């Protein structure tokens, strides 16, 4: 029976006929997708890809990996460790200086603690600092401080102020308002409100942000070494320029291992701050995986029973 006959039969029987709703037409969504597609295609063709070099990439990559890691220059390991420790020291100094400067400024940029005439200019400063990469800051400072590790540390500190400042006032604004209202009702001053109403609730998140920023700065210190600021990055670019690939391979191994160790230690401290106990992130991941596997096995066992 056709659809028209069914509708006529229902109409004759007094049954209301419901038309299938038309599929909505999202014109704006379609236009956005077309524009995004055109931008992607234009960017793809504007890169001027060399297809011959792209097909040869696996072969060349295998060749250079062999030069770097078969075998690496282990005799340069002490020098690499010394340069890596310099990069870590740059990151630590920059992070600590960024924390010292950004912490009071982020309090002053918090809504409800300071008026807008103070708050909005500070937020604008944080936004400007976040917009400028550490490499650009270091290049601008070269004429004043020269090509030293101190230049890299200052660049890291200035870049950290923008990020830590934003993370700080967002954490302070997200705390429970009950403690703030209680301290205000007790007649506390603004400084006492910050100390007893804001900081205790925001402390775990803020400390975790500081540690996370230190991890980011460790990577940034290696990049700053590429422009001559010292550390593992300078040693890496020097050996790349002279094509000493076995030393480059050993440096890559040192960078990866040291970065992974710092990530695990920093994650352990963050876990202590947030969860209240010491535990390495890799141990947490393995424990969660074991728990998921045990649950899956329990479900399968109950299903078979």
N, C-alpha and C positions, 0 to 999 in steps of 0.2 A: 504494500500500500504506500502510495507516495506521501510526501510531507504535506502537500496541499490538501489531499483528501483527509488526512488525519486532523489538520486544523479545522476543516469544514465540519467534520464529525463532532469534534469537541465543541465548536461554536454552536452547532445545532442542539447539542445536549445541554447547553447552558453552562459548560465548563469554561472558565476563563482561560484564554490562550496566552501563554507567556512566550514572548519572543526572546531568542537567544541574544544576550547583550553583545553589542559590537566591541571588538577589541580596541582598546584605547590607542590613539595615535600620539606618540610622544615626539612631537616635532623638535622640541628643543634638544632632547636626548639624541635624536638622530643627527641633528646639525652638529652637536658636540663631537659625536663619534666620527663624523665625516671630517671635521676640522682636525681632530687628533690624528686620524689616519693620514691626511694630507701632510701634516707636520712630520710624522714619522717617515713617510716616503721621501719628502724633501730632504730631511736630515740624512737618510740612507744614501741618496744619490749625491748629496753635497759633500760626503766624506771622501769621495774619490778613492774608492777601494781598489787596490791592486789585486785582482783575482789570482794572478799567477803567484804572487807572494803569499796569498792566503792558502793556496793549495800546498805550497812548500813549507808552511808553518810547522806541521807535525814533524817533518824530517829535520828541520833546523832546530826545533825545540829539543828533540832527542839528542842531536849532536852536542848542543851546548850544555844540556844536563849531564851528559857524559863527561864533558870537560870539567864541569864544576864538582861532580860528586864521585868520580871514578879515578882516583880517590880525591877527597878534599885535602887541602894543605894543613894538616893537623899541627905542624910545627909553628904556625902562626896563631894557635889557640890562646896563648897567654896575652898577646897583643890585642886579640879580638875581645877577650874578657875584660881587659882594662878599658878599651874603648866603649864597650857595652855598659860598664859600670859608670863611665862618665855620662853616657846618655841617660841612664837611670837617675843619676844625681841631678842632671839638668831638669828632668821631669819632676823629681821630688821638690827641688827648690822652687820651680815655677808653680807647682800645685800649692805648696804651703803659702807662698806669697799671694797667689790668687785667692786662697781661702781667707787669709788675714784681711785682705782688702775688700773682698766681695761680701763677707758675712755681715758687717755692720751696714753696708750699702743695701743689701737685700732686705734687711729689717726696715730700713728707711723707705724702701720701695713697696712695702706691704700695705695693701688696702686695709683701712680701719685703724692703722697705727700712726700714720702720718697724713697730712693734707695732700691734696692733689698737686699743689704747686711744688712740692718736694718729690712726690712719687713719680710723676710722669717724666720729668727730665732725667731721672735716674734710669727709668726703664728705656728711655731713648738711648742713653749711653750704653746700656747693656746690649741693645739691639745693634748698635753700630759696631761694637767690639765683636759680636758674634758674626757679623757679616764679613769681617776682614780675616782671612786665613793667617795662621801663625807664620807661614813662609813670607807673606807680604809684610807683616809687621817686622820680621827679622831683617828683611832687605831694607826697609825704611830706617832701621836703627843702625845699620852697618856704618854709616858715616859718623855716628856718635861713639859707639862702643867698639867698633872693629869686629873682625872675624874671630870671635872667641866663644867659648861655651857660655859665658855670661850673657852674650847677646841672645843665644837660644833660650836660656832660662827666662830672661825678661820677656821674650816674645811669647813663650808658653804661659807666663803669668798673666800677661795682658789678655791673651785669648781666653784664659780660664776665668777671668773676672766676668766677662760677658755671659758665659754659660752658667757658671756657679751662681751669679746674681739672679738670673732668671729662674733657675731651679730652686733657689732659696726662697724668693718671695712667693712662688707658686706653692711650695710646701707650707710656708707660714700661713698662707690664705686658706689652705685646705684643712687646717686643724679644727678640732671641735670648738665651737663657739662657747660652750658652757664654761670652760675654764677661764676664758677671757672675760665673760660676763661676771663670773664670780670674783675675780680679782678687781674688776672695775667697781663692782658693788662694794667691795671692801675698802675702797678709797685708794687703791694702788696708783702709783704714778705710771707714766708710759714705759719707763725703763723697767719697773717692777712687773708690768703686764707682759712685756716681752720676755722677761726672765722666768716668771712663774706661770703665765697663762699660755704662752706660745711655744717657747723652746722645748719644754718637756715632751709635748706631743709631736713636734716636728723633728726632734733629735734623731730618731732612727733613719728617717728618709734622708735628712740632710747629710749625715755621716756616710750613708751609702752612696750618695751622689758625689761626695768628695773622693771616695775611693775609686768610683767609676771614672771620674775625671782624671785621676792619676793614671789609670790604665790607658786612657786615650792619650795622655801626655807622653807616656813612654813611647808610643808609636810616633807621635809628633816629633819627639826629640831625634829619632832616627831619620826622619824626613828633613829636619832642619840641618842635620849634618851634611846633607847633599849640597847645601849652599856654602859650606865652609864653617859652620858653627861648632864643629868638633863632634866627637863621639863616634859611634859605630857607622853613622851615615857618611862621614867624611872618609873613613877608611874604606868603605864600600865603593864610593864613587871614584876614589883614587885607583883602586884595583880594576874597576870596570874600564876606566879610561885607558889603562895600560894593558887591558885584556889578560889579566892574570886570573884566569877563570877558576883554578883550584882554590885560590884564596877567597874568591867571591863565594864559592860553594860553602866553604867552611864558615864564612861570615853569615851566610843565610841560615845555616844550621844553628849557629849561636843565637841569632836574633829570634828565630822561631822558638827555641827551647827556653830562652830567658823570658820571652813574652808570655809563653804558656805558664811558666812557673809563677810569674807575677800575677797573672790572671787567677790562678788557683789560690794563691795566698790572699789576694784582695777579696776574692769571693768568699773565702773562709772567714775573713774578718767581717764582711757584710752579713754573712749568715749568723755570726755571733751577735751582731748588733740587732738584727731584725728578729731572729728566732730564739736568741738567748743561749745558743750552744755552738761549740766549735765543730765545723764539718767542712771538708773540702767539697767543692761543687761536683767533682767527678764521682765522689762517694755518694753524694745525694742523688745524682743521676742513675748510678748503678742500683741504689736502693729502690728508687721509684720503678726502675725497669723490672727488678725482681718482684716487687709488689704487684705490678701489672701482670706479670707472667703467672704469679701464684693465683691471682684472681681469675685469669683466663682458664687455668687448669682446674680450678674449683668449679667454674661454670660448666666446663666440659664434663667433669666427673658427675655433677648433679644431673646433667642432661642424659648421660648414659644410664644412670640409675632409674 
